[in-house]
């Protein structure tokens, strides 16, 4: 049985021995670099909005980004590959120490997406060389007026008569736009109407026709607004044209938004060490704060939710790495990691903040920045609502129409995830088929709260078959999103159980976690009951799906002992 600390990232004991030697060295070197800086410098840089130059120097010196973000097809060294498992591990480390560091890495991933999907050999070679030099990248997609509505882009490319273009227009909310060696920019031709006119091209932030306007946020993150004024786009700069440019944009976001879940996990882990340590040592009315029943419940809920986040995200990695043209299940699990795991992260922080109260505002703690930065992750790479709406496209097939798929193993092997840059057209989501979700639940049928949650999941199937939103209700996004939350819980529980089976997680911890999920399902069912457009049948179904978790005071007390053991387990040095 794993102890509480072993389930969480702890710099004191971290040794990623499941990876190859170079990956293991780089991950440990990254942890050591942050630990050597110390907590005081980490927090002061965050408070003063210091640029991340020394961090990027470290990454360049170690070849960190080049090793982790150069696919095998463009690699110049044996250890270079695009390996989602080790990328996820690094996301967690960056989140643990500060989202600003993660952000510079994340937008580099996004900037590389259109390049690694391109057939332009010259551009790919240039990107590989820039990575080797320690450069970062940017993803020039969104605009101030249209946001990420790429149908309406005002970045205009006018043919120059020599096979190239002159690009003019602005981009907004573009990370790394101040220093990026290569910016992947989305625009449209002035001489071609419709989707055939889309273009993705590579720009250089140091070119004289590239004008940096400002950082649009008050942060160490440089989230830029930039303007291109008659910027020369040579044929060698063109990454994609037509529908392929549109697909490259969406497929890049598919790759990039997966990273938000593990960054959220890292934030929560660091904050949890601080919160539990503080609460355990805070004396109130002559007793430790942790002696109060409501405090124990809140911290236990936070802990099991965090464990659930990790289990789901780790299992989702396997589906990402095993994806191919005939297995696109990752297209559901990906928005789930972005939407569900990051909103769980907000709940984890809120539960701990209710306990530590004013301590969560103090400038000498990591928690103060965690409480702010955790809010951003559900809102980046598409809002919660956008991703919930996407998840709903898979609901009927996932719940009601399973097919046989080969079992997906744990994927920690040193392999290149080449399919992520060969995803093809970004459509056909309704045709994606899934294995039977019930199998994961059947394996834990004797765990009381798993069985209780299974009742709710089965009830959701009945809802889809007998009381699903009709054509008119299907235009009521407010109602649909409530249904989406219920479906998301079933998928969340499924992958948690699959990962629990693969890792041998003890059933007592799983029981406590599913007690929380039973309560969550009941909450969303009540929310659906109250929607303006819910029919009488839907209202009746919603109340019928409410369940009370199976209460076991002794079990909860034993799980609390694991949470309490986190007190003093890690504190960052000064």
C-alpha positions in Angstrom: 0.0 0.0 0.0 1.4 3.4 -1.0 1.8 6.0 1.7 0.4 9.5 1.2 3.7 11.2 0.4 4.7 8.6 -2.2 1.6 9.5 -4.2 2.6 13.1 -4.4 5.6 14.7 -6.1 8.2 15.5 -3.4 11.5 17.1 -4.4 13.2 15.5 -1.4 12.6 12.0 -2.6 12.0 12.4 -6.3 13.8 9.9 -8.5 12.0 9.2 -11.9 13.7 5.8 -12.3 11.0 4.6 -14.7 12.5 6.9 -17.4 15.7 6.4 -19.4 19.0 7.8 -17.9 19.0 11.2 -19.7 15.4 11.9 -19.0 15.9 11.0 -15.4 19.0 13.3 -15.2 17.2 16.3 -16.8 14.1 16.0 -14.6 16.3 15.8 -11.5 18.5 18.6 -12.7 15.4 20.8 -13.1 14.3 20.1 -9.6 17.7 20.8 -8.2 17.9 24.1 -10.1 14.7 25.3 -8.5 15.7 24.0 -5.1 19.0 25.8 -5.3 17.2 29.1 -6.0 15.2 28.7 -2.9 11.8 29.8 -1.8 12.6 33.4 -1.1 14.0 34.0 -4.7 11.1 32.1 -6.2 8.5 34.2 -4.5 10.3 37.5 -5.0 10.7 36.9 -8.7 7.0 36.2 -8.9 6.1 39.3 -6.9 8.4 41.5 -8.9 7.3 40.2 -12.3 10.9 39.4 -13.1 11.6 38.0 -16.6 12.6 34.4 -16.7 16.0 34.9 -18.4 18.0 32.8 -15.9 15.5 30.0 -16.1 15.7 30.0 -19.9 19.5 30.1 -19.7 19.4 27.0 -17.5 17.1 25.2 -19.9 19.3 26.2 -22.9 22.5 25.1 -21.0 21.0 21.7 -20.3 19.4 21.3 -23.7 16.1 20.7 -21.8 13.6 22.0 -24.4 15.6 20.6 -27.3 15.7 17.1 -25.8 12.0 17.0 -24.8 10.4 18.9 -27.7 12.3 17.7 -30.8 10.5 14.8 -32.4 12.6 11.8 -33.6 12.0 12.8 -37.2 13.9 16.1 -36.6 16.3 14.9 -33.9 20.0 15.5 -33.9 20.7 13.4 -30.8 19.6 10.0 -29.6 17.7 11.2 -26.6 15.5 13.7 -28.5 11.9 12.7 -29.0 8.4 13.8 -28.4 7.4 11.7 -25.4 4.2 12.7 -23.7 5.0 10.8 -20.5 8.1 12.7 -19.8 6.5 16.0 -21.0 3.8 15.4 -18.4 6.4 14.8 -15.7 8.1 18.1 -16.5 4.7 20.0 -16.5 4.2 18.8 -13.0 7.6 20.0 -11.9 7.1 23.4 -13.5 3.7 23.8 -11.9 5.1 22.8 -8.6 7.6 25.7 -8.6 5.6 28.3 -10.5 3.2 28.6 -13.5 5.4 31.3 -15.1 8.1 28.8 -15.8 5.5 26.3 -17.1 4.0 29.0 -19.4 7.2 29.7 -21.2 7.5 26.0 -21.9 3.8 25.6 -22.8 3.7 28.3 -25.4 6.9 26.9 -26.9 5.0 23.6 -27.3 2.2 25.4 -29.0 4.5 27.3 -31.3 6.2 24.1 -32.4 2.9 22.4 -33.2 2.4 23.8 -36.7 6.0 23.3 -37.5 6.2 19.7 -36.6 3.0 19.1 -38.5 4.4 20.8 -41.6 6.0 19.2 -44.7 8.3 22.2 -44.9 11.7 20.5 -44.4 13.5 23.8 -44.2 11.3 25.2 -41.5 11.5 22.0 -39.5 15.3 22.0 -39.7 15.3 25.7 -38.6 13.1 24.9 -35.7 15.3 22.1 -34.6 18.4 24.3 -34.8 16.7 27.1 -32.8 15.7 24.6 -30.1 19.3 23.4 -30.0 20.4 27.0 -29.5 18.0 27.3 -26.5 15.4 29.5 -28.2 11.7 29.5 -27.3 8.7 29.6 -29.6 5.3 31.3 -29.8 1.9 30.5 -31.2 0.4 33.4 -33.1 -3.3 32.4 -33.3 -5.6 34.6 -31.2 -6.5 38.2 -31.9 -7.7 41.1 -29.8 -11.1 41.4 -31.6 -11.8 37.8 -32.4 -10.1 35.9 -29.7 -9.4 32.3 -30.9 -12.1 32.6 -33.6 -9.8 31.7 -36.4 -12.6 31.9 -39.0 -12.4 35.7 -38.6 -8.7 36.3 -38.6 -7.5 39.8 -39.6 -3.9 38.8 -40.2 -3.8 39.4 -44.0 -1.3 38.0 -46.4 -1.0 39.8 -49.8 0.8 38.0 -52.6 4.1 39.7 -53.5 4.3 38.3 -57.0 7.3 36.2 -56.3 5.7 33.2 -54.6 5.6 34.8 -51.2 3.5 37.3 -49.3 3.5 40.5 -47.3 1.7 40.0 -43.9 0.0 42.7 -42.0 -2.1 42.5 -38.9 -2.0 42.1 -35.1 -2.0 39.1 -32.8 -3.0 39.3 -29.1 -2.4 37.2 -26.0 0.7 35.5 -27.6 3.1 34.0 -25.0 6.8 34.4 -25.6 6.1 37.0 -28.3 8.9 39.2 -26.9 11.7 36.7 -27.5 10.5 33.8 -29.7 13.0 32.7 -32.3 10.1 31.5 -34.3 6.4 32.5 -34.1 3.9 30.3 -35.9 1.4 32.8 -37.2 -2.1 32.0 -38.5 -3.6 34.3 -41.2 -5.5 34.4 -44.5 -4.7 35.4 -48.0 -6.3 38.5 -49.5 -6.7 36.9 -53.0 -8.4 33.6 -51.9 -11.9 33.3 -50.3 -12.9 30.8 -47.7 -10.9 28.0 -46.0 -8.6 27.6 -49.0 -7.1 31.0 -48.1 -5.8 30.1 -44.7 -2.0 30.2 -44.1 0.3 29.2 -41.3 3.7 30.8 -41.6 6.8 31.3 -39.5 7.9 34.7 -38.3 10.9 36.0 -36.3 10.2 38.3 -33.4 13.5 40.1 -34.1 12.6 41.1 -37.6 12.2 44.9 -38.1 8.7 44.4 -39.5 7.7 42.6 -36.3 6.6 45.3 -33.8 6.1 44.2 -30.1 3.3 46.3 -28.6 3.2 45.3 -25.0 2.8 42.6 -22.4 -1.0 42.4 -21.9 -0.8 40.9 -18.4 0.9 42.0 -15.1 3.2 38.9 -14.7 6.5 37.4 -15.3 4.8 35.6 -18.2 5.2 37.7 -21.3 1.8 37.4 -23.0 2.3 39.7 -25.9 0.4 41.8 -28.4 2.4 42.2 -31.6 1.9 43.7 -35.0 3.2 42.7 -38.3 3.6 45.6 -40.8 4.3 44.4 -44.3 6.2 41.5 -43.0 7.9 39.5 -45.8 6.8 35.9 -45.9 9.0 33.8 -48.2 8.0 30.4 -49.5 10.4 28.8 -47.0 8.4 30.4 -44.2 5.0 28.8 -45.2 4.1 26.0 -42.9 0.5 25.1 -44.1 -2.0 26.5 -46.5 -5.8 26.0 -46.9 -7.7 23.6 -44.8 -4.5 22.0 -43.6 -3.7 25.3 -41.8 -7.0 25.2 -40.0 -6.4 21.6 -39.0 -2.9 22.4 -37.8 -4.3 25.1 -35.5 -6.8 22.7 -33.9 -4.5 19.8 -33.7 -1.8 22.0 -32.1 -4.3 22.9 -29.4 -5.1 19.2 -29.0 -1.4 18.6 -28.2 -0.9 21.7 -26.1 -4.0 21.7 -23.8 -3.1 18.3 -22.4 -0.3 20.0 -20.5 -2.7 22.0 -18.3 -3.7 19.0 -16.2 -0.2 18.1 -14.9 0.7 21.8 -14.3 -2.4 22.0 -12.1 -1.4 18.9 -10.2 2.1 20.4 -9.5 0.5 23.6 -8.2 -1.8 21.7 -5.9 0.9 19.4 -4.5 3.2 22.3 -3.4 0.2 24.1 -1.9 -0.9 21.0 -0.1 2.4 20.5 1.7 2.2 24.1 2.9 -1.5 24.0 3.9 -1.3 20.7 5.9 1.9 21.7 7.6 0.4 25.0 8.7 -2.9 23.6 9.8 -1.2 20.8 11.8 0.9 23.3 13.7 -1.7 26.0 14.2 -3.2 26.0 17.7 -6.8 27.4 18.0 -8.8 27.3 21.2 -6.1 25.2 22.8 -6.2 22.5 20.0 -4.5 22.0 16.6 -6.7 23.3 13.8 -6.7 19.7 12.4 -8.5 18.5 15.5 -11.8 20.0 14.1 -13.9 17.6 12.1 -14.7 20.0 9.3 -11.0 20.7 8.8 -10.2 17.1 8.6 -13.0 16.6 6.0 -11.9 19.5 3.9 -8.2 18.5 3.8 -9.1 14.8 3.2 -11.4 15.8 0.3 -8.6 18.0 -1.1 -6.1 15.1 -0.8 -8.3 12.4 -2.5 -9.3 14.9 -5.2 -5.7 15.5 -5.9 -5.0 11.8 -6.0 -7.8 11.4 -8.5 -6.4 14.2 -10.7 -3.1 12.3 -10.8 -4.6 8.9 -11.5 -6.8 10.3 -14.4 -4.0 12.3 -16.0 -1.4 9.4 -15.8 -3.9 7.1 -17.5 -4.8 9.7 -20.1 -1.1 9.8 -21.1 -1.4 6.1 -22.2 -4.2 6.8 -24.5 -2.4 9.8 -26.0 0.7 7.8 -26.7 -1.2 4.8 -28.1 -3.4 6.9 -30.4 -3.5 6.3 -34.2 -5.9 6.7 -37.1 -8.1 3.9 -35.8 -7.9 4.8 -32.2 -8.8 8.4 -31.4 -10.1 7.9 -27.9 -7.6 10.6 -26.8 -9.9 13.2 -28.3 -12.3 12.7 -25.4 -9.7 12.2 -22.7 -7.8 15.3 -23.8 -10.5 17.9 -23.1 -11.3 16.0 -20.0 -7.7 16.6 -18.7 -8.1 20.3 -19.7 -11.6 20.8 -18.2 -12.1 18.3 -15.5 -8.6 18.0 -13.9 -8.0 21.8 -13.9 -11.4 22.5 -12.3 -10.6 19.8 -9.7 -7.4 21.7 -9.1 -9.5 24.8 -8.2 -11.5 22.8 -5.8 -8.4 21.4 -4.1 -7.0 24.9 -3.6 -10.3 26.3 -2.3 -10.7 23.4 0.2 -7.3 24.1 1.6 -7.7 27.8 1.5 -10.9 27.5 3.6 -8.7 25.8 6.2 -5.7 28.1 6.3 -7.7 31.2 5.7 -5.6 34.4 6.0 -2.4 32.4 5.8 -3.2 31.9 2.2 -2.6 35.6 1.5 0.8 35.9 3.1 3.6 37.0 0.7 6.2 34.6 2.1 4.2 31.5 1.1 3.9 29.7 -2.2 0.1 29.3 -1.5 -0.6 32.9 -2.3 0.5 32.5 -5.9 -1.0 29.0 -6.2 -4.4 30.5 -5.3 -4.1 32.9 -8.2 -2.4 30.8 -10.8 -4.7 27.8 -10.4 -7.5 30.0 -11.8 -5.8 30.4 -15.1 -5.6 26.8 -16.2 -9.3 26.1 -16.7 -9.5 29.2 -18.8 -6.5 28.6 -21.1 -6.7 26.7 -24.4 -10.5 26.9 -24.5 -12.8 27.7 -21.6 -14.4 25.0 -19.5 -17.7 25.6 -21.4 -16.0 25.1 -24.8 -14.4 21.8 -23.6 -17.6 20.6 -21.9 -19.4 21.1 -25.2 -16.7 19.2 -27.0 -16.9 16.3 -24.5 -20.7 16.0 -25.1 -20.0 15.0 -28.7 -18.7 11.7 -27.4 -21.4 10.9 -24.8 -23.7 8.6 -26.6 -21.0 6.5 -28.2 -19.0 6.3 -25.0 -21.9 5.3 -22.7 -24.0 3.2 -25.0 -22.1 1.9 -28.0 -18.8 0.3 -26.9 -16.6 -1.7 -29.2 -13.6 -3.9 -28.7 -10.3 -2.2 -28.5 -6.9 -3.8 -27.7 -6.0 -3.1 -24.1 -3.8 0.0 -23.7 -0.8 -0.7 -21.4 1.0 1.8 -19.2 3.2 3.8 -21.6 6.4 4.9 -20.0 8.6 3.5 -22.8 11.1 5.8 -24.5 9.1 6.1 -27.7 8.4 9.0 -30.0 4.7 10.0 -30.1 4.7 10.7 -33.9 1.0 10.5 -34.4 0.4 13.7 -32.5 1.8 15.5 -35.5 -0.1 13.3 -38.0 -3.6 13.7 -36.6 -5.1 14.6 -39.9 -8.4 16.4 -40.4 -9.9 17.9 -37.2 -13.4 16.5 -37.7 -15.4 13.3 -37.4 -15.6 13.3 -33.6 -19.1 11.7 -33.6 -17.6 8.6 -35.1 -15.0 7.9 -32.4 -15.7 4.7 -30.6 -14.7 3.6 -27.1 -14.1 0.4 -25.1 -16.7 -0.5 -22.5 -16.4 1.8 -19.5 -18.2 -0.7 -17.3 -15.2 -3.0 -17.3 -13.2 -0.6 -15.1 -16.1 -0.4 -12.6 -16.7 -4.2 -12.6 -13.2 -4.7 -11.3 -14.0 -2.7 -8.2 -17.6 -3.7 -7.7 -17.0 -4.7 -4.1 -15.8 -1.2 -3.1 -18.9 0.4 -1.6 -18.6 3.9 -3.1 -17.5 2.6 -6.5 -20.6 0.5 -6.5 -22.7 3.5 -5.4 -21.2 5.7 -8.1 -21.8 2.9 -10.7 -25.6 3.2 -9.9 -25.4 6.8 -10.9 -23.4 6.1 -14.0 -26.0 3.5 -15.1 -28.7 6.0 -14.4 -27.0 8.4 -16.8 -27.2 5.8 -19.5 -30.9 5.5 -18.8 -31.2 9.3 -19.1 -29.5 9.3 -22.5 -31.8 6.6 -23.7 -35.1 7.9 -22.4 -34.8 11.6 -21.4 -32.0 13.1 -23.4 -32.4 16.7 -24.5 -34.7 17.1 -27.6 -33.9 19.2 -30.6 -35.0 22.4 -29.0 -33.2 21.7 -25.8 -30.0 20.9 -27.7 -29.8 24.6 -28.4 -29.9 25.4 -24.7 -26.2 25.3 -23.9 -26.9 26.0 -20.2 -28.8 22.8 -19.9 -26.4 20.8 -22.0 -23.4 21.8 -19.8 -25.1 20.4 -16.8 -25.5 17.1 -18.6 -21.9 17.4 -19.7 -20.7 17.6 -16.0 -22.5 14.4 -15.2 -20.9 12.6 -18.2 -17.5 14.0 -17.4 -17.7 12.5 -13.9 -18.3 9.0 -15.4 -15.3 9.3 -17.7 -13.2 10.7 -14.8 -14.1 7.8 -12.6 -13.4 5.3 -15.4 -9.8 6.3 -16.0 -9.2 6.7 -12.2 -10.2 3.0 -11.8 -8.1 1.9 -14.8 -5.0 3.5 -13.4 -5.8 2.3 -9.9 -5.8 -1.3 -11.2 -2.5 -0.8 -13.1 -0.8 0.7 -10.1 -2.2 -1.4 -7.3 -3.8 1.5 -5.5 -5.4 0.4 -2.3 -9.2 0.1 -2.2 -9.6 2.1 1.0 -8.3 5.2 -0.6 -10.3 4.6 -3.7 -13.4 4.2 -1.6 -12.9 7.6 0.0 -12.2 9.2 -3.4 -15.4 7.8 -4.9 -17.4 9.0 -1.9 -16.5 12.5 -3.1 -17.5 11.6 -6.7 -20.9 10.4 -5.5 -21.5 13.7 -3.8 -20.3 15.6 -7.0 -22.7 13.6 -9.2 -25.6 14.3 -6.8 -24.7 18.0 -6.9 -24.8 18.2 -10.7 -28.0 16.2 -10.8 -29.7 18.7 -8.5 -28.3 21.5 -10.7 -29.9 19.8 -13.8 -33.2 19.5 -11.9 -33.2 23.3 -11.4 -32.5 24.3 -15.0 -35.3 26.4 -16.6 -35.8 24.2 -19.6 -35.6 20.8 -17.8 -38.7 18.7 -18.6 -40.7 16.9 -15.9 -39.1 13.6 -16.9 -35.6 15.1 -16.6 -36.4 16.7 -13.3 -37.7 13.4 -12.0 -34.6 11.5 -13.3 -32.3 14.1 -11.7 -33.7 13.7 -8.2 -33.7 9.9 -8.7 -30.0 10.0 -9.5 -29.1 11.6 -6.1 -27.2 9.2 -3.9 -25.7 9.4 -0.4 -22.1 8.1 -0.2 -21.4 5.0 1.9 -20.1 6.4 5.2 -17.3 4.6 7.0 -15.9 6.6 9.9 -13.0 4.3 10.5 -12.0 4.4 6.8 -12.2 8.2 6.7 -10.1 8.3 9.9 -7.4 6.1 8.4 -7.3 8.3 5.2 -7.0 11.3 7.4 -3.9 9.8 9.0 -2.3 9.8 5.6 -3.1 13.4 5.0 -1.8 14.4 8.4 1.5 12.7 7.6 2.1 15.3 4.9 2.8 17.8 7.7 6.5 18.6 7.4 7.0 16.1 4.6 8.4 18.9 2.4 9.2 22.5 2.7 11.2 24.5 0.2 14.5 25.8 1.5 15.1 29.5 1.8 
